[in-house]
């Protein structure tokens, strides 16, 4: 079995040690980046496109210690950390492992021992991001890793992203991978319920609490039991109700409307919004925002993760074929090209809706561009003209995306399918801005 390779960042201020590690890891086939300061590491780890598989981190740094870098980066990234430590820092390294670091190695160490630990860590990466239902791109794999890390914490989770990016899917994934998966998952769309009814729906009401309240009504907070209360579009919650939600979080109890006895709240709160509710200009309560965003996750729009387009399209179409009457049996190459070129302003929801409409109306066994985009204007001949280089790059990019989709993002298998080496495929992916999140063993 050949060693697993990946993208590794080194955080080490010693020039001799850093250079030695960089050369050794590069020779083993890893893609390596070297940082000398914690501030530089935090800045690059915060970028959604960073996509490192492992950070090899020294605990003692010139501007801050490795523990501080790890804790700050964990708020925005699920990148694993392997710490390099002296004998005097072993207790700190053990504490970091309890907080989520994957491993530590004590200095001085030989390169073979470090390489074995790195290989073990990379082989332990989640390989089947397709099982998450989120996507095969690196950004969605990172989101899935973050949700797994959050799964058994009691704190609220805030999932942010544009409309249609799959925030409820992510919330259900969080619930499904938790140890409490059999408990209820109760979803409430705060934008879909009239403001005057939302409080009653959320907290319930006693019989006779108001005109028309003929029976006792148990609200969503009560029905969630010990499971998850998912509040979608939390940014649309009225200000008066935000104060009551804050009390619910802080005191873990509530009253039904018209009721005097307090009811214990035992569910976990997970929220989602497409709004920037933490921004300075937002009318959303800042104290509530800070409570809800204890464990944040951001889902990028579909246009920023083209690797997921065909993978999602195939998953949606398979479900449609399985559950409905349709003549469609697959997606034609020209329709795939059209999908890869479309900007998807409505994200995954738009993709699903277009496929559902196409499956219902098309008479073709393979989807054509006109089935998926019946509203698109015809492209005139002069608009198609371009250089051979541009056309070749576009064709290569589409073919790489197809291969990644068909192999669930596994680069080694995609390279074999395309008839190129894995190194060549990685170079082309970097050139075209494609970052797959799943790799396979060779």
C-alpha positions in Angstrom: 0.0 0.0 0.0 1.5 3.3 -1.1 1.6 6.2 1.4 -1.3 8.6 1.3 -0.5 12.1 0.1 -2.2 15.4 0.7 -1.9 19.2 1.2 0.2 19.9 4.3 1.0 23.2 6.0 4.0 23.5 8.2 4.0 26.1 11.0 7.6 26.2 12.3 9.7 29.3 13.0 13.1 27.5 13.0 14.5 27.9 9.5 16.6 24.6 9.6 13.7 22.5 10.9 11.2 24.1 8.5 13.4 23.7 5.4 14.1 20.1 6.4 10.4 19.3 6.9 9.4 21.0 3.6 12.0 19.1 1.6 11.2 15.7 3.2 7.4 16.0 2.8 7.7 17.3 -0.8 9.9 14.3 -1.7 7.1 12.1 -0.4 4.7 13.6 -2.9 2.9 16.0 -0.5 1.9 19.5 -1.5 3.6 21.6 1.2 3.3 25.2 2.4 5.5 26.7 5.1 4.5 29.4 7.6 6.8 30.9 10.1 4.3 32.9 12.2 1.0 32.1 13.7 -0.7 35.2 12.4 0.1 34.1 8.8 -1.3 30.7 9.4 -4.5 32.0 10.9 -5.0 34.3 7.9 -4.6 31.6 5.3 -6.5 28.9 7.3 -9.5 31.3 7.4 -9.7 31.4 3.7 -12.4 29.0 2.4 -10.1 28.0 -0.5 -7.1 27.0 1.7 -8.2 23.4 1.9 -5.3 21.9 3.8 -5.5 18.2 4.9 -3.2 18.7 7.8 -1.3 21.4 9.7 2.1 20.3 11.2 2.4 22.8 14.0 5.1 23.7 16.5 3.8 24.7 19.9 6.3 27.5 20.5 6.1 30.3 18.0 7.5 33.9 17.9 4.2 35.7 17.9 1.8 33.3 19.6 1.8 29.7 20.7 0.5 26.8 18.6 -2.4 26.2 21.0 -3.7 29.7 20.3 -3.4 29.1 16.5 -5.3 25.8 16.8 -8.1 27.2 18.9 -8.7 30.3 16.7 -8.5 28.4 13.5 -11.0 25.8 14.8 -13.7 28.4 14.7 -13.6 28.6 10.9 -11.8 25.5 9.7 -11.9 21.8 10.5 -8.3 21.3 9.4 -6.6 18.6 11.5 -3.5 19.6 13.6 -0.5 17.4 14.4 1.7 19.1 17.0 5.5 18.9 17.3 6.5 19.4 20.9 9.4 19.3 23.3 9.3 17.2 26.4 8.3 20.2 28.5 5.2 20.7 26.4 3.8 17.1 26.5 1.0 17.9 29.0 -0.1 20.8 26.7 -0.1 18.6 23.7 -2.2 15.9 25.5 -4.7 18.7 26.4 -4.8 19.8 22.8 -5.6 16.2 21.7 -8.5 16.2 24.1 -9.7 19.4 22.4 -9.6 17.9 18.9 -6.0 17.8 17.7 -5.3 14.5 15.9 -1.8 13.7 17.2 1.5 15.0 18.6 5.1 13.9 18.2 7.9 14.7 20.6 11.2 16.4 19.5 13.7 15.2 18.4 12.0 12.7 16.0 13.2 10.9 12.9 11.5 11.6 9.6 10.2 8.0 9.2 8.3 8.2 12.4 6.7 11.6 11.4 5.8 10.3 8.0 4.0 7.3 9.5 2.0 9.5 11.8 1.1 11.8 8.8 0.1 8.8 6.7 -2.1 7.5 9.5 -3.8 10.9 9.8 -4.4 11.2 6.1 -5.8 7.7 5.8 -8.2 8.6 8.6 -9.8 11.4 6.5 -13.5 11.0 5.7 -13.5 9.5 2.2 -17.1 9.3 1.4 -18.3 12.8 1.4 -21.0 11.6 -0.9 -22.6 9.9 2.1 -23.1 13.3 3.7 -25.4 14.5 1.0 -23.5 17.8 1.0 -21.1 17.5 -1.8 -17.7 16.2 -2.9 -15.9 19.6 -3.0 -13.3 20.4 -0.4 -15.4 23.2 1.0 -18.4 20.9 1.6 -16.1 18.2 3.0 -14.7 20.7 5.4 -18.3 21.7 6.4 -19.2 18.0 6.9 -16.1 17.6 9.1 -17.0 20.7 11.1 -20.6 19.4 11.6 -19.2 16.0 12.8 -17.0 17.8 15.3 -20.1 19.8 16.5 -22.4 16.8 16.5 -22.3 15.9 20.2 -21.8 19.4 21.7 -24.8 20.9 23.4 -24.1 24.5 22.2 -26.3 26.1 19.4 -25.1 25.8 15.8 -25.6 28.6 13.3 -25.5 27.6 9.6 -25.1 30.5 7.2 -25.2 30.5 3.4 -27.2 31.8 0.4 -30.7 30.6 -0.2 -30.7 27.1 -1.6 -27.2 26.1 -0.5 -28.5 23.2 1.6 -28.6 24.6 5.1 -31.4 22.3 6.3 -29.7 19.3 4.7 -26.6 20.2 6.7 -28.7 20.5 9.9 -30.2 17.1 9.3 -26.7 15.7 8.6 -25.6 17.1 12.0 -28.5 15.4 13.7 -27.9 12.2 11.8 -24.2 11.8 12.9 -24.9 12.7 16.5 -25.4 10.2 19.3 -28.9 11.5 19.6 -30.0 10.8 16.0 -33.1 8.9 17.1 -34.5 11.9 18.9 -36.9 14.3 17.1 -35.7 16.8 14.5 -38.3 19.6 14.4 -37.9 22.2 11.7 -39.5 25.7 11.9 -39.3 28.2 9.0 -39.5 31.5 10.7 -40.1 33.3 7.4 -43.1 31.1 6.5 -45.2 31.6 9.6 -46.9 34.9 10.2 -45.3 37.0 12.9 -48.4 37.0 15.0 -48.6 33.2 15.0 -45.0 32.4 15.4 -44.8 32.7 19.2 -47.8 30.3 19.6 -46.3 27.9 17.1 -42.9 28.0 18.8 -44.0 27.8 22.5 -47.5 26.5 22.2 -50.6 27.8 24.0 -53.1 26.8 26.7 -56.8 26.3 26.0 -58.5 29.7 26.0 -55.2 31.6 25.8 -56.7 33.8 23.1 -59.7 33.9 20.8 -59.8 30.7 18.8 -57.5 28.7 21.1 -60.0 26.0 21.7 -57.5 23.3 22.7 -54.1 23.0 24.3 -51.4 23.3 21.7 -47.9 22.0 22.3 -45.4 24.1 20.4 -42.3 23.2 18.4 -40.0 23.8 21.4 -41.9 21.2 23.4 -42.3 18.7 20.6 -38.5 18.7 19.9 -38.0 16.9 23.2 -34.4 16.0 23.6 -33.7 16.3 19.9 -33.0 19.3 17.7 -35.1 22.4 17.3 -34.1 23.7 13.8 -35.0 27.4 13.3 -34.7 28.2 9.6 -34.4 31.8 8.4 -33.8 32.9 12.0 -33.0 36.4 10.6 -36.8 36.9 9.9 -37.8 36.3 13.5 -39.6 39.4 15.0 -37.5 41.4 17.6 -40.0 40.7 20.4 -39.7 37.0 19.9 -35.9 37.2 19.7 -35.9 38.3 23.4 -38.0 35.2 24.3 -35.7 32.9 22.3 -32.7 34.4 24.2 -34.4 33.6 27.5 -35.1 30.1 26.2 -31.4 29.5 25.5 -30.2 31.1 28.8 -32.8 29.6 31.2 -33.7 26.4 29.3 -37.4 26.8 30.2 -40.5 28.5 28.7 -44.2 29.0 29.3 -47.0 28.2 26.8 -49.0 31.3 25.9 -51.7 31.7 28.6 -49.9 29.2 30.9 -48.4 29.7 34.3 -46.3 26.6 34.8 -42.8 26.6 33.4 -41.8 23.8 31.0 -38.2 22.6 30.8 -36.5 22.9 27.4 -34.3 19.9 26.6 -33.6 20.3 22.9 -30.6 21.6 21.1 -31.0 24.7 19.0 -29.7 24.8 15.4 -30.4 27.9 13.3 -29.9 28.8 9.7 -30.0 32.1 7.8 -29.1 33.6 4.4 -28.7 37.0 6.1 -25.6 38.6 7.7 -27.3 38.8 11.1 -24.0 39.5 12.8 -23.2 42.5 10.6 -23.1 46.0 12.1 -26.1 47.2 10.1 -28.3 44.2 11.1 -31.4 44.8 13.3 -31.0 41.3 14.7 -30.2 41.3 18.5 -26.4 41.1 19.0 -26.6 39.2 22.3 -28.8 36.6 20.7 -26.5 36.4 17.6 -23.5 35.7 19.9 -25.5 32.9 21.6 -26.6 31.3 18.4 -23.3 31.5 16.7 -21.3 29.6 19.3 -20.6 26.9 16.7 -20.7 28.5 13.2 -20.8 26.8 9.8 -20.8 28.6 6.4 -22.0 26.8 3.2 -20.5 28.4 0.0 -22.7 29.0 -3.0 -22.8 26.4 -5.8 -21.0 28.7 -8.2 -17.9 28.6 -6.0 -17.8 24.8 -5.9 -18.3 23.6 -9.5 -17.1 20.0 -8.5 -20.5 19.6 -6.8 -22.7 20.5 -9.8 -22.7 17.3 -11.7 -22.5 15.2 -8.5 -25.6 16.9 -7.1 -27.4 16.7 -10.5 -26.8 12.9 -10.6 -28.0 12.4 -7.0 -31.1 14.5 -7.6 -31.9 12.7 -10.9 -31.5 9.3 -9.4 -34.0 10.2 -6.7 -36.4 11.6 -9.3 -36.2 8.4 -11.4 -36.6 6.2 -8.4 -39.7 8.0 -7.0 -41.6 9.3 -10.1 -42.8 8.4 -13.5 -40.4 9.8 -16.1 -38.8 9.0 -19.4 -35.5 10.5 -18.4 -32.7 8.0 -17.7 -29.7 10.3 -17.6 -28.0 13.6 -18.5 -26.6 14.2 -21.9 -23.1 15.7 -22.4 -24.4 19.0 -23.8 -26.7 19.4 -20.8 -23.8 18.7 -18.5 -21.8 21.4 -20.3 -24.7 23.8 -19.9 -25.0 23.0 -16.2 -21.3 23.6 -15.7 -21.5 27.0 -17.4 -24.6 28.2 -15.5 -24.0 30.5 -12.5 -26.7 28.9 -10.4 -28.0 32.0 -8.5 -30.6 29.7 -6.8 -27.9 27.2 -5.8 -28.7 23.5 -5.2 -32.4 24.3 -4.9 -32.5 25.8 -8.4 -30.6 22.7 -9.7 -33.1 20.3 -8.2 -36.1 22.4 -9.4 -34.8 22.5 -12.9 -34.2 18.7 -13.0 -37.7 18.0 -11.6 -39.3 20.2 -14.2 -37.2 18.6 -17.0 -38.0 15.1 -15.8 -41.7 15.9 -15.8 -41.8 17.5 -19.3 -39.0 16.0 -21.4 -39.7 13.3 -23.9 -36.0 12.5 -24.2 -34.2 9.6 -22.4 -31.2 11.9 -22.0 -31.6 15.4 -20.8 -30.8 18.1 -23.4 -29.8 21.7 -22.6 -33.3 22.9 -23.6 -34.8 20.5 -21.1 -32.8 22.0 -18.2 -32.8 25.6 -19.4 -35.9 26.2 -21.5 -35.7 29.9 -20.7 -32.2 30.4 -22.0 -31.8 32.5 -25.1 -30.2 30.9 -28.2 -26.5 31.5 -28.4 -25.6 33.2 -31.7 -22.7 31.9 -33.7 -20.4 34.9 -33.3 -20.8 34.6 -29.5 -19.2 31.2 -29.6 -16.0 32.4 -31.2 -12.8 32.3 -29.1 -9.2 31.2 -29.2 -8.4 27.5 -29.4 -6.5 27.8 -26.1 -9.7 29.1 -24.3 -11.8 26.4 -25.9 -9.3 23.7 -25.0 -9.1 24.9 -21.4 -12.9 25.0 -21.1 -13.2 21.5 -22.5 -10.5 20.1 -20.2 -12.1 21.7 -17.1 -15.5 20.2 -17.9 -14.0 16.8 -18.5 -12.1 16.9 -15.1 -15.3 17.9 -13.4 -17.1 15.0 -15.0 -14.4 12.6 -13.9 -14.5 13.9 -10.3 -18.3 13.6 -10.2 -18.3 10.0 -11.5 -15.6 9.0 -8.9 -17.2 10.8 -6.0 -14.2 13.3 -6.0 -11.5 10.6 -5.7 -8.5 12.1 -7.5 -6.6 8.9 -8.1 -9.5 7.2 -9.8 -10.4 10.3 -11.8 -6.8 10.5 -13.0 -7.0 6.9 -14.1 -10.3 7.5 -15.9 -8.8 10.5 -17.7 -5.6 8.7 -18.7 -3.2 11.0 -16.8 -1.0 10.8 -13.7 -2.4 12.1 -10.4 0.3 14.8 -10.4 -0.8 16.0 -13.8 -4.4 16.0 -12.7 -3.6 18.0 -9.5 -1.7 20.5 -11.6 -4.6 21.0 -14.0 -7.1 21.2 -11.0 -5.0 23.9 -9.4 -4.8 25.8 -12.8 -8.6 25.6 -13.2 -9.4 26.4 -9.6 -10.9 23.0 -8.9 -10.4 21.6 -5.3 -11.8 18.2 -4.7 -12.2 17.2 -1.1 -11.8 13.4 -1.4 -8.8 11.3 -2.3 -8.4 7.6 -2.6 -5.6 5.2 -1.7 -3.4 4.0 -4.6 
